[in-house]
Amino acid sequence: MPIYTPRLTELDEKEVRRYSRAEKIEQSLIDSAISDAIIYANPHGIFNIFDYDYKSSNIIFDNKNIFLRGSSIKKHLDLCEKVSILAVTIGEDIENEISNASAKGNYTHALLLDAAATEAVEESADLLEKIIEREANREGFFLTSRFSPGYGDFPLTMQEEILELATGKKIGISLTSSLMLMPRKSITAIIGFKRESNTRKNHNCSKCDKTDCNFRNKGE
């Protein structure tokens, strides 16, 4: 698949505040972090689409099966006939800028820029997902939401296989010995293809198995 370079023109201020857990901070500081995030982010994304056997939780790849471990991913992909495996990163420049701000003692800006970077990679993944959705719709499918290694009981140990299926190395993503993606602001995920029109819904934290998520919506 080709490499996509989503263009970021704005970021959701409410999400930046939520990620930073600094909801009452001055507007000018939020604006500065968002502006810098848009400048320093360098979004790249890639995805591949595979047949999927939801009864056995196997991705069909190169005439072999890749088994997805965990009951939560099995539940998430129930009735799916295909899956898309995606990888997205916003590069290293923004990481360096966060480090520079922290080294200079500008800890508030570093915190807010880190939060804005998180929103930037999520927004980049959303833009890539719209491309995947068009591909799915052309074949009569609708999408599930994204699901990444580490959610629920979908083990982080599958990160290497997921990154390989997405061909994430083509956009500069690597994996550390502790299974962390580098650059740090990177995402891998699975999206299911179903033939049901009611599957594409907004994420509901109250129904998500990942109760220890730092970004869990309040009240849910």
Secondary structure in CASP SS format (residue, H / E / C, confidence):
PFRMAT SS
TARGET T0000
AUTHOR 0000-0000-0000
METHOD secondary structure of the structure
MODEL  1
M C 1.00
P C 1.00
I C 1.00
Y E 1.00
T C 1.00
P C 1.00
R C 1.00
L C 1.00
T C 1.00
E C 1.00
L C 1.00
D C 1.00
E H 1.00
K H 1.00
E H 1.00
V H 1.00
R H 1.00
R H 1.00
Y H 1.00
S H 1.00
R C 1.00
A C 1.00
E C 1.00
K C 1.00
I C 1.00
E C 1.00
Q H 1.00
S H 1.00
L H 1.00
I H 1.00
D H 1.00
S H 1.00
A H 1.00
I H 1.00
S H 1.00
D H 1.00
A H 1.00
I H 1.00
I H 1.00
Y H 1.00
A C 1.00
N C 1.00
P C 1.00
H E 1.00
G E 1.00
I E 1.00
F E 1.00
N E 1.00
I E 1.00
F E 1.00
D E 1.00
Y E 1.00
D E 1.00
Y C 1.00
K C 1.00
S C 1.00
S C 1.00
N E 1.00
I E 1.00
I E 1.00
F E 1.00
D C 1.00
N C 1.00
K E 1.00
N E 1.00
I E 1.00
F E 1.00
L C 1.00
R C 1.00
G C 1.00
S H 1.00
S H 1.00
I H 1.00
K H 1.00
K H 1.00
H H 1.00
L C 1.00
D C 1.00
L C 1.00
C C 1.00
E C 1.00
K E 1.00
V E 1.00
S E 1.00
I E 1.00
L E 1.00
A E 1.00
V E 1.00
T E 1.00
I C 1.00
G C 1.00
E C 1.00
D H 1.00
I H 1.00
E H 1.00
N H 1.00
E H 1.00
I H 1.00
S H 1.00
N H 1.00
A H 1.00
S H 1.00
A H 1.00
K C 1.00
G C 1.00
N C 1.00
Y H 1.00
T H 1.00
H H 1.00
A H 1.00
L H 1.00
L H 1.00
L H 1.00
D H 1.00
A H 1.00
A H 1.00
A H 1.00
T H 1.00
E H 1.00
A H 1.00
V H 1.00
E H 1.00
E H 1.00
S H 1.00
A H 1.00
D H 1.00
L H 1.00
L H 1.00
E H 1.00
K H 1.00
I H 1.00
I H 1.00
E H 1.00
R H 1.00
E H 1.00
A H 1.00
N H 1.00
R H 1.00
E C 1.00
G C 1.00
F C 1.00
F E 1.00
L E 1.00
T C 1.00
S C 1.00
R C 1.00
F E 1.00
S C 1.00
P C 1.00
G C 1.00
Y C 1.00
G C 1.00
D C 1.00
F C 1.00
P C 1.00
L H 1.00
T H 1.00
M H 1.00
Q H 1.00
E H 1.00
E H 1.00
I H 1.00
L H 1.00
E H 1.00
L H 1.00
A H 1.00
T C 1.00
G H 1.00
K H 1.00
K H 1.00
I H 1.00
G C 1.00
I C 1.00
S E 1.00
L E 1.00
T C 1.00
S C 1.00
S C 1.00
L C 1.00
M C 1.00
L E 1.00
M E 1.00
P C 1.00
R C 1.00
K C 1.00
S E 1.00
I E 1.00
T E 1.00
A E 1.00
I E 1.00
I E 1.00
G E 1.00
F E 1.00
K E 1.00
R C 1.00
E C 1.00
S C 1.00
N C 1.00
T C 1.00
R C 1.00
K C 1.00
N C 1.00
H C 1.00
N C 1.00
C H 1.00
S H 1.00
K H 1.00
C C 1.00
D C 1.00
K C 1.00
T C 1.00
D C 1.00
C C 1.00
N C 1.00
F C 1.00
R C 1.00
N C 1.00
K C 1.00
G C 1.00
E C 1.00
END
